[in-house]
Amino acid sequence: MKKFLLILTTMLFAIVALAGCGADNKQGQNKVIKVGATSVPHAEILEQIKDDLKKDGITLEIVEYSDYVQPNLNLNDKELDANYFQHIPYLEDFVKQHPEVKLVNAAGIHIEPMGIYSKKVKNLKDLKDGATVSIPNDPTNGGRALALLAKAGLITLKDGVGISATVHDVVGNPKNLKFQELEPAQVPRTLDDVDAAVINSNFAMQVQLNPVKDNIFIEDASSPYVNIVAVRTGDENRPEIQALIKALKSEKVKKFINEKYAGAVVAAF
């Protein structure tokens, strides 16, 4: 009987110990963070840091998007831990338009200069009277596109409108340009049908346009449109988010950006 009790006690201790080991293993499993991103260059850049984060016990899952709305809505709804696709003016305007969304800028990573492209002309002065120009239709990228057209000398905007400019703020239009407003991802696909298009670099690269070589006018390095990592308000100091930012701001990533994009994407750190 005593022998039986001893065996039973030993078995119980073993079961408890195994249960404890199981709990420890569960706690020791890699933490998973989901980051929403557009494919080029954001998802490509994120791919470079997967192994670095794994060394810190973090598994990075990249969720790719082709639009600028769902990544913010999904992040706000806790379907993502962060997103990496937008610049500061876009986030600020999005939050203003969607007061229920509580997102903040956690870190600036890179700049993608916006450019003017054409398959019809090689110089802006050759645009004909009444030419059609396609531009993004979201508030900040639309305003940014119009500001670029103004800087190129094609139009004049109402004083003080800044990045909030719309086509209704065009007060000077000597070439009588017609504007075709579309979702940013669709603008590059209009190049065969319009005279010129103002395209974000990430979408230009998706259709094999080289922002450095193929533009006929492009933003310079003074562009304020830094692409950022966005998170829910209060998550800025989460260890996983800090690890993500540290990895993105590494010399390894800077080297990758310089070599991969050759000036079409510029590190902002």
N, C-alpha and C positions, 0 to 999 in steps of 0.2 A: 504493500500500500504506500509506504513511504517512498519507495522507488518510483511508483506511478506518479505521486504528487511532485516529486523532483523533476520527472520528465515533463509533466504538464506545465510546471512553473517555468522550466527552461524554454518550452515552446512558446509560452505567452510572452516571455521577455524577447524572444526572437521576432515574434510578430510585431511587437511594439517598436522594436529597433528598426525593422524593415519599414514600418509605416513612417517612422521618423525620417529614415533615409529618403523615402519617397517624397515627403514634404520638402526636405532640403533640396532634392533634385529639382522639384517643381519651382522652388524659389530661385534656384540657381540657373534656370533656363534663360536663354537670351531674351532680352526685352525687344519687342518688335515695334518699330515706328513706321507709320505709313505717311508718305509724302506725295502730294499731288503735284504734277508738273506737266508742262507741254513738252513735246518730244525733243525739239531742237531749240536751243542747246541745253535746256534745263535738265531733262532726263539723262542726256548724255553726260553732263557734268556730275550728276548724282551717281551714275554708275561707277565713276572713278573712286568713290569713297566707300563703297560697300564693304570692301575688305578691311579698311581702316576702322570702320565702326564695329565690324565683327570682332576685332581685337579688343574692343571695349565692352563686349558682351551685348551688342546691339545689332539686331537684324533690320536692315533697311528694305522696306517694300516701296517700290515706285509705282504710283498709279498715274497713268498717262491720260491727258485730256486734250481735246482739240478746240475747246472754247475757253472763254475767260470768266464765265459766270459760275458754273458748277464747282470748280475747285474751291471757291470761297464759301459757297453754300454748304458743300460737303464738309469743309473744315469746321464751319460753325456748328454743324450738326454732329460733330465728333466722329465722323466717318474717316477723317484724316487726323494726323497729329500736327501736320504743317503743310504748307504748300510753297512752291517755288516756281513762279511763272510771271509775276506782275511787277510793275514799278510802283514807286510811292504815290505819284498822283492818281494812278488808277485805284489803288487800295483806298486812298482817302475819299475819292469820289464814290466808290462802291459802298463804303460804310455810311456815307452821307445819304445815299439813295436807299440803303437797306438798314435802317436804324436798329433792327433786331440783330444784326450781325455784329459781333464783338471780336474783331480781329485787330492785331497790331503788327507793326514791323519789328521783326526780331534781329535782322541783320541785312545789310546791303552786300551783294555778292558781285554783280557784274553790270555792265552797260551794253545794250545792243543798239547801235546807232540806227535811226530810221532813215530810209533812203527813198529817192524818187527813181523809178525804173521805167523803161520804155522799149518796145520792140519796133516802134515807128520812127523814132528820132534818136540821134546820138547827142544832141545838144538841146537844152531847154529853149533856146532862142528859135529853134526850128519848129516848135509846136505851132500848129496852124490856128487861126482864129476859130473859136467855137470848139476847140479840142475838148474831149472828155477825159477827166481825170478821176480815177477811183481812189477812195480814201476809206479808212476804217470808220465804222459808224458808232463806236462807243465814245462816250463824252471826252475822256482824256486823250485817247489815241487819235480821235478825230481832230481835237484841238491841236494836238501835237503836229499832225499832218498839215493842217492849215498854217501853223506857225512856220513849218519848214518851207511850204510853198511861198510864204511871205518873205522868208529869209532869202529864198532863191530869186526874189524880185518878180514873181509871177502875179501876185495879188497883194493887196493892202488890207490890213485888218483894222477894225475899230480900235481906237486907243484903249489900253487897259484891259482888254479881254483875256490876254494871256492864254493859259492852257484850256480855258473854258470856251474858247472860240467855237462858233458853229458857222455853217455856211451863210447864215443870216448876218454874221458880223463882217462879211467881206464887203468893204466899201470901195475898193479899187480892183478892177478886173479888166485890164486893157486888152487881153486876148479873149475875153468873153468865155472863159473856161466853164465847162459844165461839170458838176460834181456828181459822181455816183458813189453813194454811201453803202458800204457792205460790212458784214461781219469780218473782223481782221483776218481770220484764216482764209476767207474767200477772196480777198483782194488780189493776191498773186495770180489767181486763176482767171483774172479778167484781162491779163496783159495782151492776149491775142485780139481782144475786142475793143480796148480803149487806147487812147493815145499815150497815156502815162498812168502810173499807179504809185501811190505812196505806201510803202510796205515796211512793216516791222522786220528786223533782220532775222528773227527766228523763223518767221513764215517764208521769208525770201529763201533761206537756206533749204527749207523743206521742198522747194520746187527747183532745187539745184541752181539758184542764183547766187553768185558770189557778191556779197555786199560791198566788198572792197573794189572788185574789178568791174562789176556789171551796173553799178549805179550811175546815174547822170547828175546826181546831187545828193549829198549825204550830210547828216548831222556831224558836227565836230566834237572834240573831246569835252567841250563845255556842257554837254547834255546833262540835265538834271534827272534824267529818267533811269535811276539805278534800280536794277531788278533785285528783289528782296526775298527773304524767307519770311513768310507770314505765319503767325500762330494765333490761337485764341488768347484773349486778354487774360493774363495771369499765368500763362504757360511759358513765358519767356525764360524763366530760370530753371525749368525742368532739366535735370541732368542729361536726359536724352537729347533735348533740343540744343543745349549748350555743346554737347559732343558733336551734333550734326553741324552746327555753325563752325566749330573749331576745325572740323575736317574740311568743310567747304572753303575756309579761309587759309588753307595750307599752301605751301610753296608748290606742292605736287599739283594742286588744282590750278594754280596760276600758270604753271608751266604747260599743263594740258590745254588751257584756254588759249595761250599764246601760240602754241604749235598747231592746234586743231583748227582754230578759226582765223588765224593770221590777220587780226585787226577787225574782223567782223563782229567779234565779241571782245570786250575789254574788261579785265579784272578791276574791281572797284575797291580793292584792299591792298 
